[in-house]
Amino acid sequence: MILLNINGPINARKTTVCRLLEKRLEKSLFIEVDDLLSDADQKRLKLDFEEGINHRLQVLQTTLAQHVKKQKFKVILFAYPMSEGNFRSWKALEKDGIIFKSVTLAPSLEICSKSRGVRTLTKWEVERIKTMYEQGYQNPVHTDLIIDNGHQTPHETAEIIIKYIKLMQSAPNDLAIPLIVDFDGTMQLSDLTLEGLLWVLTTRPWLFFKLMWLHLTKGRAAMKLTLEQMAEKYDWVPVLPWEERVLERIAQEKARGRTVIVVTGSTTKLVKRAITDKGLDYEVIGTENAMVNLTGPRKAAALVERWGVKKFDYIGNSKDDLHVWKEGRYALVIGNNKKVRTRATRLGNVIWELDTPRQRFLRRQLRKRR
């Protein structure tokens, strides 16, 4: 049996998604937490807001324990924001054959603060949503899956969760599966090679033409490795636009005891310099051979050779990453390229999608130099 909490702030469409899941999942039951104490009963019992919450949670805990004892259903669904205390209470219900999982719906604050569907938000709810985002309900430490559903229909969100549950049931020990993370456009939202080329152009322009010549005569990988040597020689460390939500996600996975490895088309030493300067510590596998640019099908082949087909999960962002997602178990898709997202979804193994701001490389560089 799976106890599945759908977490998230107010107006994240938790209840709507739960109702869809109840219809789609075999032998499932949705517990509507708000119905565990009606407004009329709360008023009759003279309970204030916090006391009403605590009463509902106590009834929920008792109800969950009863279902754990009976084990009549395969999946018990309940939608409620997950605090640290809630997590400990729900996690304590685990035993042989019973697992607790939490999926967090995390649209942006801007989207969540607006009326969605048929729901019209009150002023109090809008302020409460802001408070919940400040408290981190959209990105709790203990969640198993985060879905940015700001631009999804409830059916699309439900489909991602269903795939996650099926994959989890078929391979529950995901700690044995490494999480592979792309660098450019994923951990950070720029392109490390472009950053390096601009650095050379603005500080040592005569070397820039050497790099362009290498690119034309010996290929992109050879150029990247020479750029790496220049960075080491002149002690250049790039200033990058890090995607903190991805960094938080992979840090959580590492804290769970999972192997996290950065595999990138950028060069190994240059990426290692960047992440070390950021205070991160991950194994890095990058371009090291002047004849092999480790992207697209070459990256996919390298991962399959080391771990095997469907033996790794992969976080990426571009069309080149479609080759890797095809060979991996789970696909975690970053960015706002609709074509990439559509093609990734067709592979049938996407479990996490995260919108990222559009990066305008030249505009950002100009701001840096003001």
Buried (B, 14 or more C-beta within 10 A) or exposed (E): BBBBBBBBBBBBBBBBBBBBBBEBBEEBBBBEBEEBBEEEEBEEEEBEEEEBBEBBBEBBBEBBEEBBEEEEBBBBBBBBBBBEEBBEBBBEBBEEEBBBBBBBBBBEBEBBBEEBEEEEBEEEBBEBBBEBBEEEBBBBEBBBBBBBBBBBEBEBBBBBBBBBBEBBEEBEEBEEBBBBBBBBBBBBBBBBBEBBBBBBBEEEEEBBEBBBEBBEEBBBBBBBBBBBEBBEEEEBEBEBBBBEBBBBBBBBBBEEEBBBBBBBBBBBBBBBBBBEEBEBEBEBBBBBEBEBBBBBEBBBBBBBEBBEEBBBBBBBBBEBBBBBBBBBBBBBBBBBBEEBBEBBBEBEBBBBBBBBEEBEBEEBBEEEEE
